[in-house]
């Protein structure tokens, strides 16, 4: 099984294939982002419950996931396209 190393954690994570043996991190991440977009666009009443209603405890999880995905996915797609390792850091960061 493939090991995923995140720049956010020192630990490594095992990715368990949940969709037909697909083991790349970016596939479940894109599926999750797509599901969020469908919920926001086509189920606004549910999204309002998450954003400020009785399901607001899930908003932290959604925001954290989106923050991680928007940091990691572009880097991973660029690595896949160029077949080279890419190291990206933000100005002022310690990495």
DRENLOTI-974574 format. One record per residue (C-alpha): x, y, z. Coordinates in steps of 0.5 Angstrom, whole numbers, padded with zeros to 4 digits, always signed. Each point is the difference from the previous one (the first is absolute). Example, Ala and Ser with C-alpha at 12.3 -4.5 7.8 and 13.67 -1.06 7.14 Angstrom:
<vexmis>
+0025-0009+0016;+0002+0007-0002;
</vexmis>
This chain:
<vexmis>
+0000+0000+0000;+0003+0007-0002;+0002+0005+0006;-0002+0007+0000;+0004+0005+0003;-0003+0007+0001;+0004+0006+0001;-0005+0002+0006;+0002-0006+0004;+0006-0004+0002;-0003-0007+0000;-0002-0004-0007;-0007-0002-0001;-0002-0006-0004;-0005+0001-0005;-0005-0006-0001;-0003+0000-0007;-0007+0001+0001;-0002+0001-0007;+0002-0006-0005;+0007-0001+0003;+0002+0008-0002;+0005+0001+0005;+0002+0008-0002;-0001+0005+0006;-0003+0005-0005;-0006-0005-0003;-0004+0000+0007;+0002+0007+0001;-0003+0002-0007;-0006-0004+0002;-0001+0003+0006;+0001+0007-0003;-0005-0001-0005;-0005-0003+0005;+0001+0007+0004;-0002+0004-0006;-0006-0004-0002;-0002+0001+0007;+0001+0007+0000;-0003+0001-0007;-0006-0005+0000;-0002-0001+0008;+0001+0007+0002;-0005-0001+0006;+0005-0006+0003;+0006+0005-0001;-0003+0005+0004;-0001-0005+0005;+0007-0001+0000;+0002+0007-0001;-0004+0003+0006;-0005-0005+0002;-0001-0006+0004;+0006-0004-0003;+0005+0006+0001;+0005-0005+0003;+0001-0003-0007;+0003+0007-0002;+0006-0001+0003;+0001-0006-0004;-0002+0002-0006;+0005+0007+0000;+0006-0005+0002;-0001-0004-0005;-0001+0005-0005;+0006+0004+0002;+0005-0007+0000;-0003-0002-0007;+0001+0007-0003;+0008+0000+0003;+0001-0007-0002;-0004-0002-0007;+0004+0006-0004;+0006-0003+0002;-0002-0007-0001;-0003+0001-0007;+0007+0004-0002;+0004-0006+0002;-0004-0005-0004;+0000+0005-0006;+0008+0001+0000;+0002-0006+0003;+0004+0003+0005;+0000+0002+0007;-0002+0007+0002;+0001+0003+0007;-0005+0006+0001;+0000+0005+0006;-0003+0006+0002;+0004+0006+0001;+0001+0001+0007;-0001-0008+0002;+0005-0004+0003;+0001-0005-0005;
</vexmis>
